[in-house]
Amino acid sequence: MANYSLNINDAISAGWEYAKKHGILIAVIYFVTIMISNLLQNFNTQNFDPDTYTMLGERIAQGDTDAINRLVELYTNSGSWLAYIAGIILSIIVNVGLYNLALGLTNGKYTEVCFDAFKLPLPVYLKVAIVQIVVAILTCIAALFCIIPAFYVGPRLSQATFYLLDHPEAGIMDAIQASWKMTQGNVLALIGFNIIFFFIFIAGFLCCCVGYYFTLAISLFAATAVYYQLKGNLV
């Protein structure tokens, strides 16, 4: 098995170079997506009466089953669940499409930001969503039960989404196993990569908040560069 190590400087430099070319449009996509999500959230709470929900919560705590039925009725009739689901679907579509776009721009499949990257079969979207859920659950289990430290599990599974988009024919477990294999011996470097971007995000947010969206674009391309650096470990 090959032993490719992550070079953080190269990954961040690649992220910056691609962001200089395509980052503004991707930042706009992130901005619009977040704004729409906020609108959905506002719709989700526009009929929210804190006193009513507090009262129902108190009655439920006292064992009042009618209060549970009333709470479900209020929630259903408000249509908030539709807005919530719409927000989730929007986030999945945008994130999967942008990940696929970053892969395509990096490997030469695309030469500019285009929506062809979003034209993926529905099963691919579903598999990526399931992979991300599985990764989140496994990381949480590691954190809660201290079986394996979460800061170890998270990095080891971080490449599953990229792998699945790069190999859309692969299964969910194939992506998880590939990520585990790719990241062997690179956990500390991946942790360092995430720490650096944590501070980059803060710096972007402090730039009148506008810079935050551009740092998302840098992060997207840098993470893609990480994938291509570690991909050789699958050979």
C-alpha positions in Angstrom: 0.0 0.0 0.0 1.2 3.5 -0.8 1.9 5.9 2.0 0.9 9.4 1.0 1.0 12.0 3.8 -1.1 15.1 3.9 0.7 18.3 3.3 -1.4 21.0 4.9 0.4 23.9 3.2 -0.1 22.5 -0.2 -3.8 21.8 0.5 -4.4 25.3 1.7 -2.4 26.9 -1.1 -4.5 24.9 -3.6 -7.7 26.0 -1.9 -6.6 29.6 -2.2 -5.6 29.3 -5.9 -8.9 27.7 -6.9 -10.9 30.1 -4.7 -9.2 33.1 -6.5 -10.6 31.7 -9.8 -14.0 30.5 -8.7 -14.5 31.5 -5.1 -16.7 34.5 -5.7 -19.5 32.6 -7.5 -19.3 29.8 -5.0 -19.5 32.3 -2.1 -22.6 33.7 -3.7 -24.1 30.2 -3.9 -23.4 29.7 -0.2 -24.8 33.2 0.6 -28.1 32.6 -1.3 -28.5 29.1 0.2 -28.0 30.4 3.7 -30.5 33.3 3.1 -33.1 30.9 1.8 -32.6 28.6 4.8 -33.1 31.6 7.1 -36.3 32.5 5.3 -37.5 28.9 5.8 -36.6 29.2 9.4 -38.6 32.4 9.7 -41.5 30.7 8.1 -41.0 27.9 10.5 -41.4 30.2 13.5 -43.7 33.0 12.3 -46.7 31.5 14.1 -44.7 30.5 17.1 -46.3 31.6 20.4 -43.8 31.0 23.2 -46.4 31.1 25.9 -48.5 28.4 24.2 -45.6 26.1 23.7 -44.4 26.7 27.3 -47.8 25.9 28.7 -48.0 22.7 26.6 -44.5 21.7 27.7 -45.5 22.0 31.3 -48.7 20.0 30.8 -46.7 17.3 28.9 -44.2 17.2 31.9 -47.2 16.5 34.1 -48.2 13.5 32.0 -51.1 15.2 30.1 -51.4 13.1 26.9 -53.9 15.6 25.4 -51.2 18.2 25.5 -49.0 16.0 23.3 -51.8 15.6 20.8 -52.3 19.4 20.8 -48.6 20.1 20.3 -48.5 17.7 17.3 -51.6 19.3 15.9 -50.1 22.8 16.2 -46.8 21.7 14.6 -48.5 19.9 11.7 -51.1 22.6 11.0 -48.4 25.3 10.9 -46.7 23.7 8.0 -43.4 24.2 9.8 -42.4 20.6 9.1 -42.6 21.2 5.4 -40.3 24.2 5.7 -37.9 22.2 7.8 -37.8 19.3 5.3 -37.4 21.8 2.4 -34.4 23.3 4.2 -32.8 19.9 4.7 -33.3 19.0 1.0 -31.9 22.3 -0.1 -28.8 21.9 2.0 -28.2 18.4 0.7 -28.5 19.4 -2.9 -26.3 22.5 -2.6 -23.6 20.8 -0.5 -23.4 17.6 -2.7 -23.4 19.7 -5.9 -20.6 22.0 -4.6 -18.5 19.0 -3.5 -19.0 17.5 -7.0 -18.2 20.8 -8.6 -15.0 21.2 -6.6 -13.9 17.7 -7.6 -14.6 18.5 -11.3 -12.8 21.8 -11.2 -9.8 20.2 -9.6 -9.5 17.3 -12.0 -10.3 19.3 -15.1 -13.8 17.9 -15.8 -15.2 21.4 -15.4 -13.4 24.7 -16.4 -15.8 27.0 -14.7 -18.6 27.1 -12.1 -21.6 25.4 -13.7 -24.8 23.7 -12.6 -23.9 20.5 -14.5 -22.2 19.4 -11.3 -25.6 19.3 -9.7 -27.1 17.0 -12.3 -26.4 13.9 -10.4 -28.7 10.8 -10.2 -31.0 10.8 -7.2 -29.4 7.6 -5.8 -26.1 9.5 -5.5 -27.7 12.3 -3.5 -29.4 9.7 -1.3 -26.2 7.7 -0.8 -24.2 10.8 0.1 -26.8 12.0 2.6 -26.8 8.5 4.2 -23.0 8.5 4.3 -22.9 11.8 6.1 -25.5 10.7 8.6 -23.6 7.5 9.3 -20.4 9.4 9.7 -22.1 11.8 12.1 -23.6 8.9 14.1 -20.3 7.0 14.3 -18.5 10.1 15.5 -21.1 10.8 18.1 -21.0 7.2 19.4 -17.2 7.5 19.7 -17.6 10.8 21.6 -20.4 9.5 23.9 -19.0 6.1 24.8 -15.3 6.9 24.5 -14.7 3.7 22.6 -12.4 5.5 20.2 -11.8 9.3 20.6 -14.1 11.3 18.3 -11.2 13.5 17.3 -9.7 10.2 15.8 -12.9 8.8 14.2 -14.0 12.1 12.6 -10.8 12.6 10.5 -10.7 8.9 9.5 -14.2 9.2 8.0 -13.8 12.6 6.6 -13.1 11.5 3.0 -16.2 9.3 2.6 -18.3 11.9 0.9 -15.6 12.8 -1.6 -14.9 9.2 -2.4 -18.6 8.5 -3.0 -18.9 11.4 -5.4 -15.6 10.4 -7.2 -17.0 6.8 -7.4 -20.8 7.1 -7.7 -21.1 3.4 -8.3 -19.6 2.6 -4.9 -21.7 1.6 -1.9 -22.0 3.4 1.4 -19.7 1.0 3.3 -17.3 1.1 0.4 -17.0 4.9 0.9 -16.5 4.6 4.7 -13.9 1.8 4.3 -12.0 3.8 1.6 -11.9 6.9 3.8 -10.6 4.8 6.7 -7.8 3.4 4.5 -7.0 6.8 2.9 -6.5 8.6 6.1 -4.3 6.0 7.9 -1.4 7.8 9.4 -2.8 11.2 8.7 -5.0 11.9 11.7 -2.8 14.5 13.3 -2.4 16.4 10.0 -6.2 16.3 9.4 -6.8 17.7 12.9 -4.3 20.4 12.2 -6.0 21.2 8.9 -9.3 21.6 10.7 -7.9 23.8 13.4 -6.3 26.1 10.9 -9.6 26.5 9.0 -11.4 27.1 12.3 -9.3 30.3 12.7 -9.7 31.1 9.0 -13.5 31.0 9.4 -13.3 33.3 12.4 -11.1 35.7 10.4 -13.6 35.6 7.5 -16.5 36.2 9.8 -14.8 39.2 11.4 -14.4 40.8 7.9 -17.9 42.3 8.1 -19.2 38.7 7.9 -18.9 38.8 4.1 -15.5 37.2 4.1 -17.0 34.1 5.8 -18.7 33.0 2.6 -15.4 33.3 0.7 -13.6 31.2 3.4 -16.3 28.5 2.8 -15.1 28.4 -0.9 -11.5 28.2 0.2 -12.3 25.4 2.6 -14.2 23.5 -0.1 -11.3 23.5 -2.5 -8.7 22.9 0.2 -10.7 19.9 1.4 -10.8 18.7 -2.2 -7.1 19.0 -2.4 -6.8 16.9 0.8 -8.8 14.2 -0.9 -6.6 14.1 -4.0 -3.5 14.1 -1.8 -4.7 11.0 0.1 -6.4 9.3 -2.7 -3.1 7.6 -3.7 -3.3 5.5 -0.5 -6.0 3.4 -2.0 -3.6 1.9 -4.5 
